Amino acid sequence: MNSSTNPGFPEKMSILLEPWHRSLQFWVRAADVYTGYKVCQLRAGLTKDGKARDEMWERQHEVAAEKVYAMCYELGGFFLKAAQVVGKPDLAPAAWVKRLVTLCDRAPETPFEVVKEILEDDLCQNFSTMFEKFDIIPLGSASIAQVHRARLKGTKSDVAVKVQHPGVHRLMMTDIRNLQAFAVFLQKTELRFDLLSVTKEIEKQVGYEFDFMREADSMEKIYHFLHQKNKKSPIMVPRIFRGMVTRRVLVMDFLDGVPIMNLGEEMSQRGINPNSKMALAAKESILRNLNLAYGQMILENGFFHADPHPGNILVCKGSKVALLDYGQVKCLPDSLRLGYAKLVLAIADGNLTRALECYRDLGIETETIGQDQTELMNLARSMFDTKIRPGSGIVSPFEESSSLKKIAVKAFPEELFSILRTVQLLRGLSTGMGINYSCSEEWRPIAEEALRKASGLQVSAAETPARRRGFWRRMLWRE
């Protein structure tokens, strides 16, 4: 059989070969970036001048940033999600952050005619009977779906219509399997960390994101928990339209706000000095509400939004915070939730003995290289706390001074990755806003409350809010 007798043959072959072509593109580009850093590492090791070494590394970061940006933008799919995690001010070099932060909502768009067809097929209604107006140009297009602003017939307020990109699931699974192979390579050559378990959890979580019915259930569950827990929810969660939810379509309230990554620019346009007391107070309010919500979700409810990257956070009127995209959520068993609460207290207290016990109880297996056990506390803080300690600065996990070079993490439970990733993203947000704080210290009263409830003891209703307010006043204005 040839292509002349089967007109669809070239298209079918293209679909079959695309994962192989995609894999080749990833490995060629990843090898190029990795080799560049190894060569720079060798050259820097032969250079005695500290300033010259720093300049050498800075040039390498800039070259690598362009290559990584090109790979993520051109391949799209899972690499856009990876860019959101890696491109954080507390983890990646400044050159990387500057380039990768622009990748949020930059995935290729699905044509409107395809979007219209999906909406009609999934909702079993004619497009014109459902919508009074519909913005053809999406508000943003991410790795899995794009979102349009619209208005339903017979309503006065706008809605957000989330529609899944067709065919992206298969390609994203290819990306993740390539990442898993690369993780095994790094685990054996560079990082003493159980990266394979982490990538398996990523595979599981990304798979969940393709079911918008599951996402709708998660949104409702978190909405009700936060409203029942607080007199006023610390964050805004969009309400869904139950009759307009399928695996590929999700219609919800439209929340009007400024993406948190554009907050500084928005302040400048309004003539507000980003370093003024008013601006700092607004940033403190945003961060305080986010951290209160996450502390309650993780430590008290055990069910939490696990994807707080800047593209999913809006700052609305009055510095209110809206949290979007509930495709990645995590439900913790009580044993892990309470075990993590104990680790939060150990980190907040700087208690090495208890931190060691918590690591063992949580199933984290470590092996200290040398005799300095205090490196374990440094590792715990770098993994599960947002604060950058005085004198420590921002240390890449690949640098010799990194705790990952001194402690081998032989086993890391998959379920803990969502907490790790959430804390890392929160630290990136706080670093970007210029506020250095400890989520462990902030979450201490929430962890104590969770543990007291588990043991059947009573909690003072007035105690924890007062302690939280005092913490943020001290954190914001101290030198």
N, C-alpha and C positions, 0 to 999 in steps of 0.2 A: 504493500500500500504506500502511495506517495501523496504529497501535499496536493497534487492536482486532482486526485480522486476523492480527497477528504479535505474540504476547505477549512475545517476546524482543527486540522492536524498541527499547524504552526502554533496556534494559540495554546493547544493542550501541551505541546512540548515546552513552550515558554513557561507555563505554570509548573510543570514538573521540574524544570531546570532552575527555576528562580531560587529555591532554597540552597542549591549547590553554589550558584553564583553569589548569593548573599553571604554564605559561609566563607567563600574564597575572599570576598571583599573585606570581611571582618578580620580574617587572619593576616592578610597582607598588611592592612592598616595597623592592626594591633602590634604586629611584629616590628613595623617601622617605628612606632612610638616607643616601644619597649627598648629596641636597639639604640635609639637616640639617647635615652636616659642612661643606659649602661655605658655607652661611650663617654657621655658627659661625666658619669661617676668615676670612670677610669682617669680621665683627664684632670678632674678636680682633685683626685687623690695624689696626683703628681705635681700639683700647684701649691706652693707654700704661702703665697700672698692671699690672705683671707678676703680682701676686697675683690681681687681678680676671680677667686672661686665663686663669690656671690654673684658677680656679673655673668660668669659662665653659666651658672644655674638659671639665672633670670632669662638669659637668651634662650636656653633650652626650654624653659617653661613656655615662653612666647611661641616658639616654633611648634612645640607639642600641642599647645592650646588650639592653634589653627588647624592642625591635623585632626585632633579629636572633634573639634567643632564640625569640620567638613564631613567626618564619618557619621556623626550623630544626625546632622541635618540631611545628608544625602540618603542614608539608609533608613532613617526614621524608625518607626516601630518601637521596639524595646529600648533602643539606644537613646531615644528622647527621654524616657523614664530614667535611664542610668545617668544622663546628664543632669537631671534635677537633683539626684542624690549626691553626685560627685562635685558638682559646681557650687560648693558652699564655702564661705569665707573662712570657716574654721578647719577645713579639711584640705581643700585644693589650693594650689598657688594662686596668687592674685590674677595672673594672666589667664588662668583657666576660668576663674570665677567671672571675670569680665566678659569672656566670650560665651561661656555656657549658660549664663543667666538669661541670655536673650533667646534661648531655645524654647522657653515655655510657650505653649500654644502655637508652635510653629510647624506642626505636622501638615503634610499635604491635605488639602480639603477634598471631601467627596463632592462631586458636582450636584447642584441643586436638583436636577431631574432624578438622580439616583436617590437623594434624600426624600423627595416627594414620593417616589415609588415605595420606599421602605415604610414611610408613615402610612400610606394607604393600605399596603399589604398587612402590616402588623396591627393597625388599629381598626381595620375593616370599615373604613369610612372614606368618603370622597374628600380630597384635600380642601376644597372650597367650602365644604359644609362644616369642617372642623375649625378653620382659622379665619378670623376677620382680617388679620394682617400677619405677614410672616417675612422677616428679614432674610433675603436670599443669601447675603454675605454673613457667614457665621461670626459670632462674638470671638470664638477661638476654636482652633482645631488641635487636639492633643493626639497622643499616640493611638488611643483606642476609639475615640469618638470626637464629634464636634458639636458645638452648642449654638442654637439659633434663638434669637429673641422673637417672640410672637405674641399674639393675643387671640384667645379663643372666642368663638362666636358667643354673643350674649354676656360677655364679661367686660369689666372696666379696667382690670389690671393686667399687666404683661406676665407672660410665663417664659421659662427657659425650656427649650426642647433639645434634649440630648439624643443624638442619633449615632449609632455605631458604624464605623467604617467597615464596609464589606470586605471579607478576605484577609483581614489583618491578623486574625488569631493564629493562623497557620504560620505566618512569617514570624510572629513574635515568639512562638514556641521554638522556632529554629534559632532565633537570636539567643534565647535563654540557654539552649543546649550548648551553643558555642561559648557562652559565658561560663557555663559549668566546666567545660574543658579548660578554659583559660584560668579559671579559679584553681583547678587542680594543679596546673603548671605553677601559678604564683605561690600556692601553698607549699610546694616542694622546693621552690627556689628562692623566694623573697620574704614571704610573710609566714610566721609561725602561728597560723590561725586556721580554724576549721571552716574554710570558706565554702567547701562543698555543701555543708549543712545549710549555710546561709542562702546559697543559690537554689537549693531545693525548696526552701520556704518562699523564695521569690517566685519560683515556678507555680507553686500552689496559689499564692495570693494573686498573681496576674491572671491565672485561670479563672478565679472568682470574678474578676472585673468585667468579664464578658457576659455576665448575667445581670441585667439591669433590674430584674425583679428582686433579686437578692439585695442589690444596692438600695432599692426603695424600702425594703423591710429594715435594713440597717439604719437608714435615715430616720425612720419612724421610731425605732427603738432608742436611738441616741437622743432624739428630740424629746421624747417623753421622759427619759431618765433625767436629763438636765433640767427640765421644767419642774419635775417632781422634787428634785434634790435642792433646788434653789428657789428663792422668792422670785428672782429674775435670772434667767439663764445667762451665763457669762458669754455665750456665743450664740449667733443666729444660725439656725439649721433650716434650709428650705423645706417647705411642706410640699408633698407630692399630690398629684391628681391620680387617684387610684384607678380610675377607668381608662387611663392613658399610659399604662406601664406594660411593657413586654420585655423580652430578653434583649431586644435591640433598641427600644425606644423608652425614654423616661421624660415625662413632662412634670415640671415642678414650678414653684414660685420663682419669679425673677427678682433677685436681690441686687439693688443698685449700689455700687460702691467702687472704690479705687483698689486695684490690685496692690497688695502690700509692697511688692517690688517697686512700684511707682510712687510710693508715699513721699519720698524725699523730693521728687520732681513736682508732685502736686503741691507740697508745702511751699516750694520756691515760687511756683506760679501764683500762689495766693499771698506772696510777700511775707511768708513766715520763715524766720531764721531756724533751720533745722536743729541748731544747738541752743536755742532759747529755752527758758524754763517751761514755756507753754508747749513747745514741741516735745521736750523730754517728758513732760507729764502725759501727753497724748500717747507717746510710745510706751511709757510705763503702763498706762491703762490697757493698751492693746495686748502687751506681753503678759500682764497680770491675768487678764481674762482668758487668754489662750492657755496659760499654765494651770489656772484653776480648773478649767474644763478638762484638760488632759489628766491632771492629777486625780480628779474625781472619776473620770472614765476608766483609767487604768487600774487605780488602786481600790476603788470602791465598787465599781460596776464590773470590771474585768472585761468589758466590751468597749472597744474604742476605735476611733478613726485613726488609721495608721499611715496616713499620707499627707502630713502637713507641710508640703513644699510650698514655696511662695505663690505658685500659680493657683493654689487651692484656697487662698486666704484673701478676703476682701475687707477693706476698711470702709465702713459705712458711716452715715451721718452720726455725729456725736461720738466718734471714735469707737463705735460698735464694731465687733468683729464677726464676720460671716465665714463659716467653714464649708467649703464645697467639696464635691466628689467623694462619695462614700463607697467607691468600688473596692478599696482596700480597707478592710476592718479586721479586727482580731478579737476572738473570744478566748480569754485565758481561763484555764481551770483554777479553782480556788487555791490549790496547793501552790501553783506558780504565782498567782496574784499576791498571796500572802508572803511567799518567799521573797518576791521582789520588794514588797513593803519593808521587810526586814533589811534587805540590802540598801534601800533608800535611807533608812535610819543609820546603818553602819557607815555609809558614805558621808552623810550629814555630820555624824559625830567624829569622823576620821578614825573609826575603830577598826584596826587591821585584823584583829582576831575574829571579830564578828563578820567582817567582810569575807575572810577565808571560809568561815562556816557557811555563810550564805552562798558563796560560789559552789561549794560542795553540795549543798542542799538543792540548788537549782540545776545541778548537773553540768556545771561548767568545770572542765578538767584542765588544769594549768600545770606547767612545769617551769619553775624559775631557773633561768640560766645564770648560775652564780649563787651567791649567798644573800643578796639584798632582797629580802621579802617585802620591803616597803614599795618595791616596784609594782607589786600586785595592787596596792591602793591607787597608785598612779594610773594603772591600767583600768581599774574599776571606774575611776573618775573620768578618764578619757572616753570610756564606753557608755557610761550610764549617768553622767552629770553634764550640765551645760556650762559650768564655770571654767574659764581658762585661768589657772592659778598664776600668781605673781611669779615672774621670771621664767615661766614655762613657754609662753608664747604659743604660736600655732606650729605644731610639729607634725610633719607628714609621717604616716605609718611606715614609709620606706626609709626614713632617716635612721642613722645608727643610734641616735638618742631616744628614739621611740621605744615605748614600753614593749611593743610587739617584737622588737629585736632582742629583748631581754627575757621575755616570758613567752613560752610556747602555749597557745590555746589549742589543746589537742582535741577537745570536744566542746561544741557549743550547741545547745538545744535549739532546734529550728524555731520553736515557738517563741523564744526570746528575741529573735531577730526583729520582729515588729516593734518591740519596745526599744531595742537598740537604735533602729532606724528612726523612730519617732523622736527620741532624745537627740540624736544627731541633727535632725532637721530643725528642731527647736533651738539647738545651739547655734546653727547657722543663721537662723532668723535673728536671734538676740545679738550675735556678733555683727551682723549687717546693720542692726539698728544702733549699735554702739553701746549696748547695755550688757555688762558682764555680770551674770548672776548664777546662782546654784539652784537648779530645779530640785535637788535633793533637800536643800534647806527649805525651799518653798513648799515642797510636798510633805515635809516632816509631820505636820499636824494631821494631814489627810491619811498618811501611812499609819500614824498612831491610832487614829479613829478606826481605820479598817481592821487593825489588829485587835483593838479593844472590842469591837463588835463581834469579831470571830471568837473571842474568849468569853463573850457574854457580859462584859462590863459596860457601865453606862458612860456616855460622853456628854460633857457640858455643851449645850447648844451655843453658848456665847463664846466659848474658848477659842475655837479654831479660826473663825473670821477675824477676831481681834488680833490673833498672832500673825495671820497672813498680812493684815494691813500694816502692822508694825514692821514686818520683814521688808515689804516693798518700800516703805518710807526710808528705812535704813539703806537698802540697796541702791535706790535711785540717787541719793545725794551724797553718798560717801565718795571719798577720793579714790 
